[in-house]
Amino acid sequence: MFLIKYIFVSVIIFLISFFGLIYNKKSILIILISIELILLSVNILFIVFSIYLD
């Protein structure tokens, strides 16, 4: 059950940051923050699956 919660949180973070990349092409700061959030969501998934698979 915990797996679904963390996957959902990671997907939401990924989608927010992906839309931030698409809609804000002018501001380099927002682009960098969006890239950082994408990497954060991928790292959350890595950690969750490593705990799940032991």
PyMOL Python script that loads the backbone (N, CA, C, O; Angstrom):
from pymol import cmd

cmd.read_pdbstr("""\
ATOM      1  N   MET A   1       0.818  -1.201   0.000  1.00  0.00           N
ATOM      2  CA  MET A   1       0.000   0.000   0.000  1.00  0.00           C
ATOM      3  C   MET A   1       0.859   1.262   0.000  1.00  0.00           C
ATOM      4  O   MET A   1       0.518   2.255  -0.643  1.00  0.00           O
ATOM      5  N   PHE A   2       1.981   1.214   0.731  1.00  0.00           N
ATOM      6  CA  PHE A   2       2.842   2.397   0.761  1.00  0.00           C
ATOM      7  C   PHE A   2       3.431   2.700  -0.612  1.00  0.00           C
ATOM      8  O   PHE A   2       3.750   3.847  -0.926  1.00  0.00           O
ATOM      9  N   LEU A   3       3.570   1.662  -1.418  1.00  0.00           N
ATOM     10  CA  LEU A   3       4.165   1.832  -2.739  1.00  0.00           C
ATOM     11  C   LEU A   3       3.308   2.733  -3.620  1.00  0.00           C
ATOM     12  O   LEU A   3       3.836   3.583  -4.337  1.00  0.00           O
ATOM     13  N   ILE A   4       2.013   2.556  -3.570  1.00  0.00           N
ATOM     14  CA  ILE A   4       1.102   3.339  -4.407  1.00  0.00           C
ATOM     15  C   ILE A   4       1.126   4.809  -4.004  1.00  0.00           C
ATOM     16  O   ILE A   4       1.071   5.689  -4.862  1.00  0.00           O
ATOM     17  N   LYS A   5       1.206   5.076  -2.715  1.00  0.00           N
ATOM     18  CA  LYS A   5       1.227   6.461  -2.235  1.00  0.00           C
ATOM     19  C   LYS A   5       2.459   7.199  -2.739  1.00  0.00           C
ATOM     20  O   LYS A   5       2.357   8.327  -3.221  1.00  0.00           O
ATOM     21  N   TYR A   6       3.617   6.568  -2.631  1.00  0.00           N
ATOM     22  CA  TYR A   6       4.843   7.235  -3.045  1.00  0.00           C
ATOM     23  C   TYR A   6       4.947   7.359  -4.562  1.00  0.00           C
ATOM     24  O   TYR A   6       5.491   8.342  -5.066  1.00  0.00           O
ATOM     25  N   ILE A   7       4.440   6.390  -5.278  1.00  0.00           N
ATOM     26  CA  ILE A   7       4.416   6.505  -6.737  1.00  0.00           C
ATOM     27  C   ILE A   7       3.501   7.648  -7.151  1.00  0.00           C
ATOM     28  O   ILE A   7       3.831   8.409  -8.061  1.00  0.00           O
ATOM     29  N   PHE A   8       2.355   7.774  -6.492  1.00  0.00           N
ATOM     30  CA  PHE A   8       1.424   8.858  -6.794  1.00  0.00           C
ATOM     31  C   PHE A   8       2.063  10.217  -6.526  1.00  0.00           C
ATOM     32  O   PHE A   8       1.935  11.129  -7.342  1.00  0.00           O
ATOM     33  N   VAL A   9       2.747  10.363  -5.395  1.00  0.00           N
ATOM     34  CA  VAL A   9       3.420  11.626  -5.069  1.00  0.00           C
ATOM     35  C   VAL A   9       4.502  11.933  -6.099  1.00  0.00           C
ATOM     36  O   VAL A   9       4.644  13.076  -6.533  1.00  0.00           O
ATOM     37  N   SER A  10       5.252  10.930  -6.481  1.00  0.00           N
ATOM     38  CA  SER A  10       6.320  11.133  -7.451  1.00  0.00           C
ATOM     39  C   SER A  10       5.776  11.525  -8.822  1.00  0.00           C
ATOM     40  O   SER A  10       6.352  12.379  -9.495  1.00  0.00           O
ATOM     41  N   VAL A  11       4.686  10.918  -9.234  1.00  0.00           N
ATOM     42  CA  VAL A  11       4.082  11.261 -10.525  1.00  0.00           C
ATOM     43  C   VAL A  11       3.529  12.679 -10.500  1.00  0.00           C
ATOM     44  O   VAL A  11       3.655  13.406 -11.486  1.00  0.00           O
ATOM     45  N   ILE A  12       2.919  13.084  -9.392  1.00  0.00           N
ATOM     46  CA  ILE A  12       2.393  14.445  -9.276  1.00  0.00           C
ATOM     47  C   ILE A  12       3.533  15.462  -9.346  1.00  0.00           C
ATOM     48  O   ILE A  12       3.415  16.473 -10.039  1.00  0.00           O
ATOM     49  N   ILE A  13       4.629  15.207  -8.641  1.00  0.00           N
ATOM     50  CA  ILE A  13       5.784  16.111  -8.693  1.00  0.00           C
ATOM     51  C   ILE A  13       6.348  16.171 -10.110  1.00  0.00           C
ATOM     52  O   ILE A  13       6.705  17.244 -10.598  1.00  0.00           O
ATOM     53  N   PHE A  14       6.424  15.020 -10.763  1.00  0.00           N
ATOM     54  CA  PHE A  14       6.944  14.984 -12.124  1.00  0.00           C
ATOM     55  C   PHE A  14       6.060  15.776 -13.080  1.00  0.00           C
ATOM     56  O   PHE A  14       6.570  16.525 -13.914  1.00  0.00           O
ATOM     57  N   LEU A  15       4.748  15.622 -12.971  1.00  0.00           N
ATOM     58  CA  LEU A  15       3.843  16.328 -13.880  1.00  0.00           C
ATOM     59  C   LEU A  15       3.869  17.832 -13.659  1.00  0.00           C
ATOM     60  O   LEU A  15       3.840  18.601 -14.619  1.00  0.00           O
ATOM     61  N   ILE A  16       3.924  18.256 -12.403  1.00  0.00           N
ATOM     62  CA  ILE A  16       4.002  19.694 -12.117  1.00  0.00           C
ATOM     63  C   ILE A  16       5.273  20.284 -12.713  1.00  0.00           C
ATOM     64  O   ILE A  16       5.238  21.351 -13.326  1.00  0.00           O
ATOM     65  N   SER A  17       6.379  19.601 -12.535  1.00  0.00           N
ATOM     66  CA  SER A  17       7.638  20.126 -13.061  1.00  0.00           C
ATOM     67  C   SER A  17       7.695  20.037 -14.587  1.00  0.00           C
ATOM     68  O   SER A  17       8.288  20.902 -15.232  1.00  0.00           O
ATOM     69  N   PHE A  18       7.095  19.016 -15.160  1.00  0.00           N
ATOM     70  CA  PHE A  18       7.073  18.902 -16.621  1.00  0.00           C
ATOM     71  C   PHE A  18       6.259  20.033 -17.241  1.00  0.00           C
ATOM     72  O   PHE A  18       6.669  20.620 -18.243  1.00  0.00           O
ATOM     73  N   PHE A  19       5.104  20.339 -16.645  1.00  0.00           N
ATOM     74  CA  PHE A  19       4.317  21.463 -17.148  1.00  0.00           C
ATOM     75  C   PHE A  19       5.019  22.788 -16.890  1.00  0.00           C
ATOM     76  O   PHE A  19       4.847  23.737 -17.655  1.00  0.00           O
ATOM     77  N   GLY A  20       5.802  22.866 -15.832  1.00  0.00           N
ATOM     78  CA  GLY A  20       6.606  24.056 -15.593  1.00  0.00           C
ATOM     79  C   GLY A  20       7.661  24.247 -16.665  1.00  0.00           C
ATOM     80  O   GLY A  20       7.962  25.377 -17.048  1.00  0.00           O
ATOM     81  N   LEU A  21       8.221  23.157 -17.148  1.00  0.00           N
ATOM     82  CA  LEU A  21       9.186  23.248 -18.250  1.00  0.00           C
ATOM     83  C   LEU A  21       8.518  23.670 -19.551  1.00  0.00           C
ATOM     84  O   LEU A  21       9.079  24.450 -20.320  1.00  0.00           O
ATOM     85  N   ILE A  22       7.336  23.158 -19.791  1.00  0.00           N
ATOM     86  CA  ILE A  22       6.651  23.454 -21.054  1.00  0.00           C
ATOM     87  C   ILE A  22       6.186  24.905 -21.110  1.00  0.00           C
ATOM     88  O   ILE A  22       6.375  25.574 -22.125  1.00  0.00           O
ATOM     89  N   TYR A  23       5.581  25.397 -20.033  1.00  0.00           N
ATOM     90  CA  TYR A  23       4.932  26.708 -20.076  1.00  0.00           C
ATOM     91  C   TYR A  23       5.856  27.884 -19.774  1.00  0.00           C
ATOM     92  O   TYR A  23       5.488  29.024 -20.057  1.00  0.00           O
ATOM     93  N   ASN A  24       7.027  27.655 -19.218  1.00  0.00           N
ATOM     94  CA  ASN A  24       7.932  28.753 -18.869  1.00  0.00           C
ATOM     95  C   ASN A  24       9.257  28.578 -19.595  1.00  0.00           C
ATOM     96  O   ASN A  24      10.205  28.010 -19.053  1.00  0.00           O
ATOM     97  N   LYS A  25       9.311  29.063 -20.802  1.00  0.00           N
ATOM     98  CA  LYS A  25      10.542  28.965 -21.581  1.00  0.00           C
ATOM     99  C   LYS A  25      11.446  30.185 -21.415  1.00  0.00           C
ATOM    100  O   LYS A  25      12.604  30.146 -21.832  1.00  0.00           O
ATOM    101  N   LYS A  26      10.949  31.257 -20.820  1.00  0.00           N
ATOM    102  CA  LYS A  26      11.734  32.487 -20.752  1.00  0.00           C
ATOM    103  C   LYS A  26      12.613  32.574 -19.510  1.00  0.00           C
ATOM    104  O   LYS A  26      13.713  33.122 -19.567  1.00  0.00           O
ATOM    105  N   SER A  27      12.145  32.047 -18.410  1.00  0.00           N
ATOM    106  CA  SER A  27      12.868  32.199 -17.154  1.00  0.00           C
ATOM    107  C   SER A  27      13.785  30.999 -16.921  1.00  0.00           C
ATOM    108  O   SER A  27      13.318  29.867 -16.798  1.00  0.00           O
ATOM    109  N   ILE A  28      15.077  31.252 -16.861  1.00  0.00           N
ATOM    110  CA  ILE A  28      16.044  30.181 -16.652  1.00  0.00           C
ATOM    111  C   ILE A  28      15.938  29.615 -15.242  1.00  0.00           C
ATOM    112  O   ILE A  28      16.216  28.435 -15.028  1.00  0.00           O
ATOM    113  N   LEU A  29      15.540  30.440 -14.279  1.00  0.00           N
ATOM    114  CA  LEU A  29      15.414  29.969 -12.903  1.00  0.00           C
ATOM    115  C   LEU A  29      14.286  28.944 -12.771  1.00  0.00           C
ATOM    116  O   LEU A  29      14.453  27.925 -12.101  1.00  0.00           O
ATOM    117  N   ILE A  30      13.171  29.199 -13.388  1.00  0.00           N
ATOM    118  CA  ILE A  30      12.045  28.261 -13.326  1.00  0.00           C
ATOM    119  C   ILE A  30      12.373  26.981 -14.085  1.00  0.00           C
ATOM    120  O   ILE A  30      11.945  25.897 -13.687  1.00  0.00           O
ATOM    121  N   ILE A  31      13.119  27.094 -15.161  1.00  0.00           N
ATOM    122  CA  ILE A  31      13.542  25.903 -15.902  1.00  0.00           C
ATOM    123  C   ILE A  31      14.451  25.039 -15.039  1.00  0.00           C
ATOM    124  O   ILE A  31      14.299  23.817 -15.014  1.00  0.00           O
ATOM    125  N   LEU A  32      15.387  25.652 -14.338  1.00  0.00           N
ATOM    126  CA  LEU A  32      16.289  24.891 -13.473  1.00  0.00           C
ATOM    127  C   LEU A  32      15.552  24.252 -12.303  1.00  0.00           C
ATOM    128  O   LEU A  32      15.842  23.114 -11.932  1.00  0.00           O
ATOM    129  N   ILE A  33      14.607  24.974 -11.723  1.00  0.00           N
ATOM    130  CA  ILE A  33      13.820  24.411 -10.626  1.00  0.00           C
ATOM    131  C   ILE A  33      12.979  23.242 -11.129  1.00  0.00           C
ATOM    132  O   ILE A  33      12.831  22.240 -10.429  1.00  0.00           O
ATOM    133  N   SER A  34      12.431  23.359 -12.327  1.00  0.00           N
ATOM    134  CA  SER A  34      11.635  22.269 -12.895  1.00  0.00           C
ATOM    135  C   SER A  34      12.490  21.036 -13.159  1.00  0.00           C
ATOM    136  O   SER A  34      12.049  19.911 -12.925  1.00  0.00           O
ATOM    137  N   ILE A  35      13.697  21.242 -13.640  1.00  0.00           N
ATOM    138  CA  ILE A  35      14.603  20.110 -13.860  1.00  0.00           C
ATOM    139  C   ILE A  35      14.968  19.455 -12.536  1.00  0.00           C
ATOM    140  O   ILE A  35      15.038  18.229 -12.450  1.00  0.00           O
ATOM    141  N   GLU A  36      15.201  20.254 -11.509  1.00  0.00           N
ATOM    142  CA  GLU A  36      15.499  19.703 -10.187  1.00  0.00           C
ATOM    143  C   GLU A  36      14.332  18.887  -9.646  1.00  0.00           C
ATOM    144  O   GLU A  36      14.537  17.842  -9.029  1.00  0.00           O
ATOM    145  N   LEU A  37      13.110  19.359  -9.874  1.00  0.00           N
ATOM    146  CA  LEU A  37      11.943  18.614  -9.399  1.00  0.00           C
ATOM    147  C   LEU A  37      11.751  17.315 -10.171  1.00  0.00           C
ATOM    148  O   LEU A  37      11.306  16.317  -9.604  1.00  0.00           O
ATOM    149  N   ILE A  38      12.081  17.319 -11.455  1.00  0.00           N
ATOM    150  CA  ILE A  38      12.023  16.073 -12.223  1.00  0.00           C
ATOM    151  C   ILE A  38      13.022  15.066 -11.661  1.00  0.00           C
ATOM    152  O   ILE A  38      12.695  13.892 -11.491  1.00  0.00           O
ATOM    153  N   LEU A  39      14.224  15.522 -11.377  1.00  0.00           N
ATOM    154  CA  LEU A  39      15.229  14.627 -10.801  1.00  0.00           C
ATOM    155  C   LEU A  39      14.823  14.145  -9.412  1.00  0.00           C
ATOM    156  O   LEU A  39      15.092  13.000  -9.048  1.00  0.00           O
ATOM    157  N   LEU A  40      14.178  15.012  -8.638  1.00  0.00           N
ATOM    158  CA  LEU A  40      13.691  14.619  -7.318  1.00  0.00           C
ATOM    159  C   LEU A  40      12.644  13.518  -7.425  1.00  0.00           C
ATOM    160  O   LEU A  40      12.682  12.555  -6.659  1.00  0.00           O
ATOM    161  N   SER A  41      11.724  13.644  -8.349  1.00  0.00           N
ATOM    162  CA  SER A  41      10.685  12.620  -8.484  1.00  0.00           C
ATOM    163  C   SER A  41      11.269  11.285  -8.942  1.00  0.00           C
ATOM    164  O   SER A  41      10.817  10.227  -8.502  1.00  0.00           O
ATOM    165  N   VAL A  42      12.256  11.328  -9.812  1.00  0.00           N
ATOM    166  CA  VAL A  42      12.902  10.088 -10.245  1.00  0.00           C
ATOM    167  C   VAL A  42      13.670   9.460  -9.088  1.00  0.00           C
ATOM    168  O   VAL A  42      13.657   8.239  -8.932  1.00  0.00           O
ATOM    169  N   ASN A  43      14.335  10.272  -8.278  1.00  0.00           N
ATOM    170  CA  ASN A  43      15.051   9.740  -7.124  1.00  0.00           C
ATOM    171  C   ASN A  43      14.106   9.146  -6.093  1.00  0.00           C
ATOM    172  O   ASN A  43      14.431   8.136  -5.468  1.00  0.00           O
ATOM    173  N   ILE A  44      12.947   9.754  -5.908  1.00  0.00           N
ATOM    174  CA  ILE A  44      11.951   9.181  -4.997  1.00  0.00           C
ATOM    175  C   ILE A  44      11.533   7.801  -5.488  1.00  0.00           C
ATOM    176  O   ILE A  44      11.405   6.867  -4.697  1.00  0.00           O
ATOM    177  N   LEU A  45      11.322   7.675  -6.791  1.00  0.00           N
ATOM    178  CA  LEU A  45      10.960   6.364  -7.340  1.00  0.00           C
ATOM    179  C   LEU A  45      12.074   5.341  -7.159  1.00  0.00           C
ATOM    180  O   LEU A  45      11.801   4.186  -6.833  1.00  0.00           O
ATOM    181  N   PHE A  46      13.325   5.746  -7.365  1.00  0.00           N
ATOM    182  CA  PHE A  46      14.446   4.833  -7.142  1.00  0.00           C
ATOM    183  C   PHE A  46      14.479   4.344  -5.703  1.00  0.00           C
ATOM    184  O   PHE A  46      14.666   3.152  -5.457  1.00  0.00           O
ATOM    185  N   ILE A  47      14.300   5.244  -4.761  1.00  0.00           N
ATOM    186  CA  ILE A  47      14.344   4.874  -3.349  1.00  0.00           C
ATOM    187  C   ILE A  47      13.183   3.959  -2.986  1.00  0.00           C
ATOM    188  O   ILE A  47      13.366   2.968  -2.279  1.00  0.00           O
ATOM    189  N   VAL A  48      11.995   4.287  -3.467  1.00  0.00           N
ATOM    190  CA  VAL A  48      10.816   3.473  -3.149  1.00  0.00           C
ATOM    191  C   VAL A  48      10.966   2.066  -3.713  1.00  0.00           C
ATOM    192  O   VAL A  48      10.675   1.090  -3.021  1.00  0.00           O
ATOM    193  N   PHE A  49      11.413   1.951  -4.951  1.00  0.00           N
ATOM    194  CA  PHE A  49      11.544   0.623  -5.533  1.00  0.00           C
ATOM    195  C   PHE A  49      12.714  -0.151  -4.940  1.00  0.00           C
ATOM    196  O   PHE A  49      12.664  -1.380  -4.881  1.00  0.00           O
ATOM    197  N   SER A  50      13.755   0.527  -4.505  1.00  0.00           N
ATOM    198  CA  SER A  50      14.843  -0.195  -3.851  1.00  0.00           C
ATOM    199  C   SER A  50      14.413  -0.722  -2.490  1.00  0.00           C
ATOM    200  O   SER A  50      14.841  -1.802  -2.084  1.00  0.00           O
ATOM    201  N   ILE A  51      13.571   0.026  -1.778  1.00  0.00           N
ATOM    202  CA  ILE A  51      13.033  -0.474  -0.509  1.00  0.00           C
ATOM    203  C   ILE A  51      12.049  -1.613  -0.774  1.00  0.00           C
ATOM    204  O   ILE A  51      12.037  -2.611  -0.054  1.00  0.00           O
ATOM    205  N   TYR A  52      11.237  -1.460  -1.796  1.00  0.00           N
ATOM    206  CA  TYR A  52      10.239  -2.481  -2.112  1.00  0.00           C
ATOM    207  C   TYR A  52      10.894  -3.795  -2.538  1.00  0.00           C
ATOM    208  O   TYR A  52      10.443  -4.871  -2.145  1.00  0.00           O
ATOM    209  N   LEU A  53      11.939  -3.710  -3.328  1.00  0.00           N
ATOM    210  CA  LEU A  53      12.610  -4.912  -3.815  1.00  0.00           C
ATOM    211  C   LEU A  53      13.675  -5.432  -2.859  1.00  0.00           C
ATOM    212  O   LEU A  53      14.211  -6.525  -3.041  1.00  0.00           O
ATOM    213  N   ASP A  54      13.966  -4.653  -1.864  1.00  0.00           N
ATOM    214  CA  ASP A  54      14.934  -4.980  -0.819  1.00  0.00           C
ATOM    215  C   ASP A  54      16.309  -5.122  -1.412  1.00  0.00           C
ATOM    216  O   ASP A  54      17.267  -5.397  -0.690  1.00  0.00           O
TER     217      ASP A  54
END
""", "prot")
cmd.dss("prot")
cmd.show_as("cartoon", "prot")
cmd.util.cbc("prot")
cmd.orient("prot")
